[in-house]
Amino acid sequence: MKQDQENIFLRPQNSSGMSFFNTHLGEFAALATAFFWTITSISFESASKKVGSLSVNIIRLVIGFVFLSVFNLLRRGMILPTDASADNWIWLALSGLVGFVFGDLFLFKSFTIIGSRFSMLIMTLVPPMTTFFGWIILGEKLKLVQLFGMTLTFTGIAMAIFSRNGKGEKLSIKLAPKGILFAFGGAVGQALGMVLSKLGLRDYDPFAATQIRIIAGIAGFALLTTILSRWKQISIATKDRPGMSAITLGAFFGPFLGVSFSLIAVKYTEAGIAATIMALVPVIIIAPAVILYKQKVTIAEIIGAIISVGGVAVFFL
């Protein structure tokens, strides 16, 4: 099993470039996750406004599960994670319930109230929350230079997002309290879910582990949908072509690639470091905002992006 996991990436020992890559595998996986989640956040915001956040959540998990099942069948020869231990199932399922059902439900709901721009601003609370939960649950410790990198990245992210309010206004943003609470709940769920993932992952395959998390998430949302009597709404959502296209795109880069790479990240580096790099989404999203939505980028946003990238670079020292 351990050998199979190491074969996820080729690891030749005679190349300094590959050696550097192997040494910082967790950080690179976290950076890839940030790009995947940028695509996901744009897709799911659009879909949530079309068909509702609850419909988006359960449909995207089902689609993501199909992607993962086919991938694992081809890669591992198993369509389901039947080789996982009871310990893997318990902690990863708990992580799926906390991260997907609690965290993402709140986050997607905040998308419809205050938009992804402000929601992702509040989600920058994830790194310090993850560090706190990692210290409490995992007993993880961070070096001074890593703490500096986290602070630098966090500062750059906050600067870029706040500056997007733009037009010379002061940083006194007034948002719907309900939207703020939902986004804050999303941050708590993602941070705690990440730490629980690392606790349950151990030496198990990250992609199969994601299947377990998604199975728990689907079960949780199915129960919630039944309690709220929303199955008719979800049925209607599946017939909305633009909504389903956005959900499918988001599911591929979210529950499939994004979540799987996030587990690789927390497996090979500290949970707090992984969370900080993944929190670059609000900065990375500036480019598609300019290209797709023709939004103007201010000097403060550019400086914030540079600072954030500098913070990420510190992790490679």
SVG drawing of the C-alpha trace seen along z (x, -y; Angstrom):
<svg xmlns="http://www.w3.org/2000/svg" viewBox="-41 -57 63 61">
<polyline fill="none" stroke="black" stroke-width="0.4" points="0.0,0.0 2.8,-2.4 4.5,-1.7 1.4,-2.4 1.0,-5.7 4.6,-6.7 3.9,-5.9 1.4,-8.7 4.3,-10.8 7.5,-9.6 10.4,-10.2 13.8,-9.7 16.7,-10.3 19.2,-11.4 17.6,-14.7 18.0,-17.8 14.9,-19.3 12.8,-16.3 14.5,-16.0 13.3,-19.6 9.8,-18.7 9.7,-15.5 10.9,-17.5 8.1,-20.0 5.5,-17.7 2.9,-18.8 3.4,-22.5 3.2,-21.9 0.0,-19.8 -1.5,-22.7 -0.6,-25.2 -2.3,-23.0 -5.3,-22.8 -5.5,-26.6 -5.8,-26.7 -8.4,-23.9 -10.5,-25.6 -10.3,-28.9 -12.1,-27.3 -14.5,-25.5 -15.4,-28.7 -16.3,-30.5 -18.3,-27.5 -20.2,-26.8 -21.1,-30.5 -22.7,-30.6 -24.5,-27.3 -25.7,-28.1 -27.4,-31.3 -29.1,-29.2 -30.3,-26.1 -29.7,-26.7 -26.7,-25.9 -28.2,-22.6 -28.8,-21.2 -25.3,-22.2 -23.7,-20.5 -25.3,-17.1 -25.2,-16.9 -21.5,-18.0 -20.6,-15.3 -22.3,-12.6 -20.6,-13.7 -17.3,-13.9 -17.8,-10.4 -18.3,-9.1 -15.1,-10.7 -13.1,-9.3 -14.6,-5.8 -13.6,-5.5 -10.2,-7.0 -9.5,-4.6 -10.8,-1.6 -8.3,-2.3 -5.5,-3.2 -6.0,-0.9 -8.2,1.8 -10.9,1.0 -14.0,-1.0 -14.7,-1.5 -12.2,-2.0 -12.8,1.5 -9.1,1.8 -9.5,-1.1 -9.2,-0.3 -11.9,-1.0 -9.8,-3.9 -9.5,-5.4 -13.3,-5.2 -14.1,-6.7 -11.9,-9.8 -12.3,-10.4 -16.1,-10.0 -16.1,-12.5 -13.9,-14.8 -16.4,-14.5 -19.3,-15.4 -17.6,-18.4 -15.9,-19.6 -18.5,-18.9 -21.9,-19.0 -21.2,-21.6 -18.4,-23.7 -19.4,-23.7 -23.1,-24.0 -22.4,-27.2 -19.8,-28.5 -22.1,-27.9 -24.9,-29.6 -22.7,-32.6 -22.0,-32.7 -25.6,-33.5 -25.8,-36.2 -22.5,-38.1 -20.8,-36.6 -17.6,-34.6 -15.4,-37.7 -16.4,-38.5 -16.9,-34.9 -13.3,-34.0 -12.1,-37.0 -13.6,-35.5 -12.2,-32.1 -8.7,-33.5 -9.4,-32.7 -8.9,-29.0 -5.0,-29.0 -4.9,-30.2 -7.9,-28.1 -6.2,-25.0 -3.0,-25.8 -5.0,-26.1 -6.9,-22.8 -3.6,-21.1 -2.0,-22.2 -4.9,-21.0 -5.6,-17.7 -2.4,-16.7 0.2,-18.4 1.9,-20.0 4.5,-22.6 5.7,-25.3 9.1,-26.8 9.6,-30.5 10.2,-30.9 7.0,-29.0 5.0,-31.2 6.5,-34.2 5.4,-32.7 1.9,-32.1 1.7,-35.7 3.1,-37.1 0.7,-35.1 -2.3,-35.9 -1.4,-39.6 -1.2,-39.5 -4.5,-37.7 -6.3,-40.1 -4.8,-43.1 -5.8,-41.8 -9.4,-41.0 -10.0,-44.2 -8.6,-46.3 -11.2,-44.7 -13.9,-46.8 -12.1,-49.5 -12.8,-53.0 -10.9,-54.6 -13.3,-53.5 -12.1,-52.8 -11.9,-49.3 -15.2,-49.6 -17.1,-46.9 -20.7,-46.4 -22.0,-42.9 -25.2,-41.0 -24.6,-39.5 -26.2,-36.3 -23.7,-36.0 -20.7,-36.7 -21.9,-33.9 -22.3,-31.4 -18.8,-32.2 -17.3,-32.0 -19.0,-28.6 -17.5,-27.5 -14.1,-28.5 -14.5,-26.5 -15.7,-23.5 -12.9,-23.5 -10.2,-24.0 -11.4,-21.3 -12.2,-18.9 -8.6,-19.3 -7.1,-18.4 -9.5,-15.4 -8.5,-14.3 -4.8,-14.2 -5.7,-12.2 -7.6,-9.7 -5.4,-9.6 -2.1,-8.3 -0.6,-6.0 -3.8,-5.5 -4.2,-6.5 -5.4,-10.1 -7.8,-9.5 -9.4,-6.6 -9.6,-8.6 -11.5,-11.3 -14.0,-8.7 -14.7,-8.0 -15.1,-11.7 -17.5,-12.1 -19.5,-9.0 -20.0,-10.5 -20.8,-13.9 -23.5,-12.4 -25.0,-10.5 -25.1,-13.6 -26.7,-15.7 -29.2,-13.0 -30.3,-13.0 -30.5,-16.8 -32.4,-16.8 -34.9,-14.3 -35.4,-16.3 -36.0,-19.5 -38.1,-17.8 -35.9,-19.2 -35.7,-16.2 -38.1,-17.8 -35.9,-20.9 -32.8,-18.8 -34.7,-17.0 -35.5,-20.3 -31.9,-21.4 -30.7,-18.4 -32.8,-19.6 -31.1,-23.0 -28.5,-22.8 -26.4,-25.9 -26.5,-25.0 -25.5,-21.4 -22.6,-22.4 -21.3,-24.7 -21.8,-22.0 -20.0,-19.4 -17.0,-21.7 -16.8,-22.5 -17.1,-18.9 -14.2,-17.8 -11.9,-20.5 -13.4,-20.4 -14.5,-17.0 -12.3,-15.1 -9.0,-16.9 -9.1,-19.7 -10.1,-17.6 -7.7,-14.8 -4.8,-17.1 -5.6,-18.8 -5.3,-15.4 -1.9,-14.9 -0.9,-18.4 -1.9,-17.7 -0.2,-14.3 3.2,-15.6 3.3,-18.9 2.0,-20.6 -1.8,-21.1 -1.4,-24.9 1.1,-25.3 -1.1,-23.5 -4.1,-25.6 -2.1,-28.8 -1.0,-28.0 -4.5,-26.8 -5.9,-30.1 -4.2,-31.8 -7.5,-31.3 -8.7,-34.9 -5.5,-36.2 -5.4,-33.7 -9.0,-34.5 -8.0,-38.1 -6.8,-36.9 -10.0,-35.2 -12.0,-38.2 -10.1,-40.4 -10.2,-38.1 -13.7,-36.7 -15.5,-39.6 -13.4,-42.5 -12.9,-43.7 -10.2,-46.3 -7.2,-45.4 -5.8,-48.0 -2.2,-48.6 -3.1,-47.3 -4.4,-44.1 -1.1,-43.6 1.0,-44.3 -1.2,-41.9 -0.6,-39.2 3.2,-39.7 3.2,-39.6 1.2,-36.4 3.5,-34.7 6.4,-35.9 4.8,-34.2 4.4,-31.0 8.1,-31.2 9.1,-31.2 7.8,-27.7 10.3,-26.5 13.3,-27.8"/>
</svg>
